[in-house]
Amino acid sequence: MAEASDSESILRQNLVDAGCGPEVVNRCMELARRKETAELMRALSLHRQLLLDTFHQSEKQIDCLDYLIYRLKKQKNPEVF
């Protein structure tokens, strides 16, 4: 994470490091400035769920590749088709 000298810069950098796009960063920064903590928590939770969904999709894809590799290694004649 990049260095930041004040709490606003730290928050902004943390949001960027967490993969938030400019729109989400700006919304969260505005909510933080207005001290709308509940709404900020909702926005962060939504982004977290998006990341988690992406992670799970990637995990499924890796599982499919692992299975394919397993099957190919197990075959005596390693032809895919």
Backbone bond lengths (Angstrom), bond angles and torsions (degrees), N, CA, C in turn:
res aa  C-N    CA-C-N  psi(-1)  N-CA   C-N-CA  omega(-1)  CA-C   N-CA-C  phi
1 M - - - 1.449 - - 1.529 107.81 -
2 A 1.305 117.79 138.14 1.451 121.76 179.12 1.517 110.62 -69.19
3 E 1.316 114.81 155.33 1.464 118.70 178.10 1.521 110.62 -73.40
4 A 1.300 116.00 146.15 1.463 121.54 176.98 1.516 107.61 -141.54
5 S 1.332 114.80 142.41 1.466 118.99 -172.88 1.525 113.98 -92.53
6 D 1.303 118.60 -22.69 1.460 119.26 -179.58 1.522 110.37 -130.84
7 S 1.313 115.91 167.17 1.466 119.99 -173.42 1.528 112.42 -63.44
8 E 1.320 118.73 -34.00 1.464 120.85 178.89 1.526 110.61 -66.60
9 S 1.330 116.63 -42.96 1.464 120.51 177.89 1.528 111.27 -65.85
10 I 1.325 115.67 -38.02 1.464 120.22 178.67 1.525 110.00 -63.85
11 L 1.339 116.66 -45.03 1.458 120.99 178.74 1.520 110.09 -61.19
12 R 1.322 117.60 -47.77 1.466 121.67 -179.31 1.527 110.31 -58.40
13 Q 1.326 116.73 -47.56 1.458 120.39 -178.00 1.527 111.11 -64.74
14 N 1.326 116.84 -37.69 1.459 120.49 178.90 1.526 110.53 -64.61
15 L 1.313 116.60 -40.39 1.469 120.48 177.63 1.529 111.12 -63.24
16 V 1.323 116.13 -43.27 1.467 120.81 177.65 1.526 110.15 -63.02
17 D 1.318 116.16 -46.00 1.469 120.82 179.46 1.528 111.82 -62.37
18 A 1.326 116.87 -28.01 1.462 121.95 179.12 1.530 111.67 -81.83
19 G 1.328 117.25 1.19 1.451 121.00 177.00 1.511 114.93 87.52
20 C 1.314 117.88 13.21 1.462 120.88 177.82 1.527 109.19 -72.43
21 G 1.312 115.40 136.37 1.455 120.73 176.37 1.519 110.25 -78.24
22 P 1.334 116.08 171.23 1.472 120.63 -177.56 1.523 114.30 -54.58
23 E 1.327 117.08 -38.29 1.471 120.42 -179.14 1.529 110.88 -65.33
24 V 1.327 116.71 -45.24 1.464 121.03 179.79 1.525 110.13 -67.04
25 V 1.329 116.54 -41.78 1.471 120.54 178.98 1.522 109.79 -59.11
26 N 1.320 116.57 -49.47 1.470 119.97 -178.24 1.525 111.54 -62.63
27 R 1.328 116.90 -41.10 1.476 120.06 179.02 1.523 110.48 -63.38
28 C 1.328 116.35 -46.29 1.465 119.78 -179.23 1.524 111.27 -65.22
29 M 1.304 117.25 -38.72 1.466 120.21 178.90 1.523 110.32 -63.33
30 E 1.315 116.17 -42.19 1.470 119.76 179.04 1.533 110.73 -65.21
31 L 1.298 116.99 -43.00 1.468 120.61 178.33 1.529 110.84 -62.49
32 A 1.312 116.33 -39.87 1.469 120.06 178.70 1.531 110.37 -65.33
33 R 1.336 116.83 -42.71 1.478 120.50 179.15 1.525 111.02 -60.40
34 R 1.352 115.38 -38.04 1.468 120.14 -179.20 1.523 112.36 -85.30
35 K 1.330 116.08 0.40 1.469 122.59 179.72 1.522 112.09 58.65
36 E 1.338 115.79 35.91 1.465 122.05 176.25 1.528 107.81 -91.21
37 T 1.317 115.07 73.00 1.461 122.36 -172.42 1.527 112.79 -62.20
38 A 1.306 117.86 -42.51 1.472 120.43 -178.63 1.530 110.39 -62.06
39 E 1.315 116.58 -44.12 1.467 120.85 -179.80 1.534 110.33 -68.90
40 L 1.313 117.30 -36.94 1.466 121.90 176.37 1.536 109.81 -62.35
41 M 1.320 116.15 -43.73 1.466 120.43 178.55 1.529 110.86 -61.69
42 R 1.336 117.05 -39.25 1.469 120.58 177.64 1.530 110.56 -63.11
43 A 1.317 116.71 -44.37 1.472 120.84 -179.70 1.533 110.57 -63.31
44 L 1.321 116.63 -42.37 1.462 120.68 179.02 1.525 110.76 -66.64
45 S 1.314 117.14 -39.83 1.463 121.35 178.84 1.529 111.34 -64.72
46 L 1.327 116.91 -38.55 1.467 120.71 177.40 1.525 110.81 -63.18
47 H 1.330 116.00 -43.87 1.467 119.38 179.35 1.526 110.34 -66.23
48 R 1.314 116.71 -39.56 1.465 120.99 178.09 1.529 110.35 -60.36
49 Q 1.331 117.01 -43.36 1.460 120.76 179.50 1.528 110.92 -63.69
50 L 1.328 116.98 -39.67 1.460 121.17 177.17 1.528 110.39 -60.33
51 L 1.329 116.60 -45.96 1.460 120.62 178.17 1.522 111.35 -62.55
52 L 1.316 116.45 -41.20 1.452 120.94 -179.89 1.534 111.18 -65.29
53 D 1.323 117.03 -41.62 1.464 121.06 177.10 1.533 110.71 -61.28
54 T 1.328 116.05 -42.81 1.464 121.01 178.08 1.524 110.42 -63.11
55 F 1.324 116.35 -42.32 1.460 121.54 178.21 1.526 110.68 -60.45
56 H 1.325 117.07 -46.34 1.461 120.77 -178.81 1.532 111.39 -64.03
57 Q 1.315 116.72 -38.34 1.468 120.23 177.55 1.527 109.96 -63.72
58 S 1.328 117.05 -43.22 1.464 120.69 177.99 1.525 110.98 -64.53
59 E 1.317 115.85 -38.31 1.461 120.92 179.08 1.532 110.44 -62.11
60 K 1.332 117.23 -41.65 1.465 121.04 177.74 1.524 110.77 -63.80
61 Q 1.329 116.70 -40.53 1.459 120.59 179.33 1.526 111.15 -64.96
62 I 1.316 116.90 -40.03 1.464 121.24 176.93 1.523 110.13 -64.07
63 D 1.329 117.16 -41.67 1.464 120.72 177.30 1.527 111.40 -59.39
64 C 1.331 117.06 -41.55 1.470 120.90 178.01 1.525 111.01 -62.75
65 L 1.322 116.23 -43.64 1.465 119.69 178.06 1.523 111.57 -65.39
66 D 1.319 117.05 -41.56 1.461 120.61 178.16 1.531 110.58 -60.32
67 Y 1.324 116.65 -41.20 1.460 120.29 179.06 1.525 110.84 -64.86
68 L 1.322 116.89 -43.05 1.462 121.09 178.79 1.529 110.40 -61.65
69 I 1.310 117.16 -44.95 1.465 121.66 178.00 1.521 110.50 -61.37
70 Y 1.326 116.66 -43.61 1.465 121.90 177.94 1.531 110.68 -58.01
71 R 1.349 115.58 -48.30 1.465 120.02 -179.03 1.522 111.70 -63.10
72 L 1.320 117.20 -40.84 1.468 120.44 -179.96 1.525 111.27 -66.21
73 K 1.315 117.10 -39.85 1.468 120.64 179.26 1.523 110.78 -67.11
74 K 1.327 117.13 -31.78 1.454 122.62 -176.75 1.530 112.69 -76.51
75 Q 1.317 116.65 -26.39 1.463 120.89 -179.13 1.521 110.55 -71.00
76 K 1.326 115.72 143.02 1.469 119.69 174.82 1.517 110.11 -75.40
77 N 1.314 116.97 -37.19 1.453 122.78 177.45 1.531 106.73 -110.10
78 P 1.340 118.17 95.96 1.481 121.20 -169.92 1.524 114.80 -74.01
79 E 1.325 116.84 57.91 1.460 119.95 173.25 1.521 108.01 -96.07
80 V 1.282 116.16 138.29 1.461 120.64 -178.19 1.515 111.05 -69.11
81 F 1.336 117.57 -39.60 1.467 121.30 -177.20 1.506 110.29 -112.40
